[in-house]
């Protein structure tokens, strides 16, 4: 076996994206190294494995995130369960409403939910401590 022509250090979001892009461009001798074992390698991205936030003020960045989700769904290794961001202050609630508007503008499915529905989605949340949430 010959050594790989490309070695990518780190299996986080950037390393995985670089390796994916190289293979999409025809490279067949790419190796990705990380310091731990999968599925939780322990690198810098291990604090949020599997999370892809699609709401972003930048339409370009939102498009990149949507593309990422579409690619992962096609690989049959990603289960899309949705995300919930909650607001415990009026300022955060205003920001989530703004982000909901961005999501609608960029074609990203999202909905604003009240505090009771937040608690129903995630029973460890206390409805009396929230204004509501953004479910994507």
N, C-alpha and C positions, 0 to 999 in steps of 0.2 A: 504494500500500500504506500503510495507516495504522499508526502505531506501536503496539506491544503495550501492553495495559493493565497487564500485570504483567511485570516483569523480575526474574528471580532471579539473584543474583550468586553464582557458584560451582556447579560441577557435581559436587561431592562428594556424600557420602551424604545430608547434610541438604538441600542445594539440590535434588538429584534427587528426594528424597522430597517436598519442598514442591511442586515442579512437578507431580509425579505426582498428588499429592492434589488440587491445583487442577484438573487436567484430569479427574480422576475425578468432581469436583463440577460439571463442565460448562463450565469456563473453556476457551475455545478460542484465546485471544490471550495465551499465556504464552511468554516467551522466556527461555532459560537461557544465561547468559554464563559463560565460564571463560577463564583466561589462556592456555591451550594448546589444541592440537588433540587430538581423540579418536583412538584409545582411551586415550591416556595424557596427559591434559590438564596434568599437572604441579602440580595443586593439593594441598591438605593430605591428600586421600584417595589420592593416587597411590602412597603407600608400600605399600598393600595393595589394589590393584585387584581386584575380583571376590571378595574373601574375605568370607564371611558366617558368623561363628561362632554356632552355634545353641545351644551349651551355656551356660547361665547359671543362677545360683542363683535368679533371679527367673523364675517361670513366665510372667509377663507379658512380660518381655524376650525369653525364649525363643520365645514365641508371635509376637512382632513379627518376630523373625528368621526363623521358619518361614514366616510370611506373605510376607516379602520374597523368600525362595527360591521359593515357589510362584508369586509374580507374575513373577519373572524367568524361571522355566522356561516359563511361559505365553507370554512374549514371544519365545521362541526366540532369545535373544541370550546365553544363560547356559548353560554346560556344567558340570554338577555333577560334579566329579571327586573330591570328598572332601578331607578335611584330616587332617593328622597332627601331633599335638603330642607331643613326646618328653620323657622324664624322664631326667635325668643325675644326679639326687640322690634319696635316699630320700624326702625331703620332697615333691619334685615328683611322684614316683610315687604317693605317698599322695593328693596333690591331684588327679591325673588319675583315680585310682580314684573319688574323691568326685564329680568332674565326670561320670564315666560313670554313676554312680548318679543324678545329676540328670537326665542325658539320658534314661535309662530311665524315670524318673518323669514326664518331660514328653513322652514319646512320640517322642523324637528318636533315629533309628538311630545307634548307636555301638557300638564294641567295643574292648576292651583287647587290645593286641597285644604280644607279647614282642619283645625287642631284635632277634632274627633277622628277624622279620617286618617290623619297622621298616626294617631295612637292605634287605630285599627290595623294600619299597614305594618306598624312596628310596635307591638304591645309593650315594650319596655319604655316607651316614651310617655311622658305625662302630659295629657291634653291641656291641663290647666296652666302649663308653663310655656305654651306655644301660641303664636298668632296663626300659624298655618304652615304650609309647605309647598314646595314645587316638586311634583312627581314627574320624572322623565322616563 
